[in-house]
Amino acid sequence: MAISGVVGMPTTRIVPYGAEAMTGAAGQLFEDFGVDIEPEEFKVAEPPEFQADEEAMAKQVVDEVEAFWKSLGLNFPREAIDLRF
């Protein structure tokens, strides 16, 4: 996403995974387009359990992606990935 330039477009919205964020984004789109309906329930999967070494590798990758986005002058939505990192 960062390299494509999509995140720099003024109409781009990055929506974190989660029921509250997804239904909020859908509700905002409905409002923007003048649609008078409520978003349906967004079903969220339970996060999987990982071993400590897997968590460490994942954190390193998230750190590297965040640094890359920063090098492009972008704010990486880290909180959308997982609160564990």
N, C-alpha and C positions, 0 to 999 in steps of 0.2 A: 504494500500500500504506500509506503513512504517513497519508494523510488518512482512509482507511477505518477506521483503528483496529485493523486486523488485527495489526500488529506489536506492539501493546500487550497482546494477549491472552496469557495465561500458557501456552497450549498451542501457540502459533505458533513454528515453527522456520524460520529463513531459512537456506537451504542454498546455498552458493556453487556456481557451475557448475564442474564438474571431477570427474574419476573418483573421486578419493579422498574428496572431500566427499560425493558422491552415494551411493557404496557404503557409506560410513560412516553416513550418515543412514538408508539403507534397513536396514542391519544393526541400528541402534538401534531402529527401528520394529519389526523382527521380534522383537527381544529384549523390547521393551515389551509386545508382544502375545503373548509366549510361543510364537512360531513358531520352530521349530528348523531353519531353512534358511539358506543363505548367499545374499547378493544376487548377481544376475547381473552380468557385466561391464558397466560404463557406458562407452559409446563417446563420445569427445570429439572434436569437430571442431578442425581446425587453425585458429588465429586468422588472420584476414585481414590483409593488409598495407595500411596507410593512408599517405597523403601527410602531410607535416609539418603543413600547414594543417588537414587533417582531424583529426589528433591534437590540435592546439591547441583546435579547436572542441569536440571531445569532452571534453577535460579541463575546459574551462569549464563545460560542462553538468554533469559529474560534481561539480565544486566547488559549483555552485548547488544541486543536489539534496541533497548532503551538508549544506549550510548550512540548507536547508529542514527536513530531518529534525532537525537540531540545534535549530532554533527550536521544534520540537514536543517537545523533550526526548528524542529518540530517537537511537540510535547507528546511523549509516548503515554498512552492511557494505562499505566501499570496497574492501577487499582482494578481495572477490568479483567486482568489476567487471573489473579488469585491473591487473596489476602495473606497467604503464606509467604509470599516473596516481598 
